[in-house]
Amino acid sequence: MKTIISTLLIVMLVGLAGIAQQQSAGSPQSSLETAPQIPYRIVGTMSQLMVDIIYPTSDDIFYIVTRPPSNEAQWTAIQRSALTLAESANLLMMPGRARDQDKWMTDARLLLDAGNLAFKAAKAKDFDALVALNEQLVAACTTCHQDYRPNYRRRR
């Protein structure tokens, strides 16, 4: 009797698993397609994003040699700046901000990569790595400015 009940339970479980598999196979949508769309709203202008977020956070990385962090609070501030800088690249790539899907996205990814590496270095309190990232960060900024603000910082 126990064998019959065990066999019936196994058959029912296998059957239920098969039904569940068929139902999931029948809906080919990926998790991205089924994820709820979260509405967002652009609040600041591109200029405000640059002046109020990107410039100050990049300056914290650019000028780390002249203002090296010497305590936990200062390292935390550098981490915050590096994270904000990396995430600001994502803001640049948002629909409504991205100028195009080619150079703009490539340039924004340069900033994302530099900011991400700066964030990792700041979390590790790796001063030398942050100093070494200056060139990569300068390249990210100047590449984008050459592509989209060709007269930026030129004397008139």
Sequence and secondary structure as in RCSB ss.txt:
>XXXX:A:sequence
MKTIISTLLIVMLVGLAGIAQQQSAGSPQSSLETAPQIPYRIVGTMSQLMVDIIYPTSDDIFYIVTRPPSNEAQW
TAIQRSALTLAESANLLMMPGRARDQDKWMTDARLLLDAGNLAFKAAKAKDFDALVALNEQLVAACTTCHQDYRP
NYRRRR
>XXXX:A:secstr
 HHHHHHHHHHHHHHHHHHHHHHHHH    HHHHS        S HHHHIIIIIHHHHHHHHTTTTS   SHHHH
HHHHHHHHHHHHHHHHHTSTTT S SSHHHHHHHHHHHHHHHHHHHHHTT HHHHHHTHHHHHHHHHHHHHHH T
TTT   
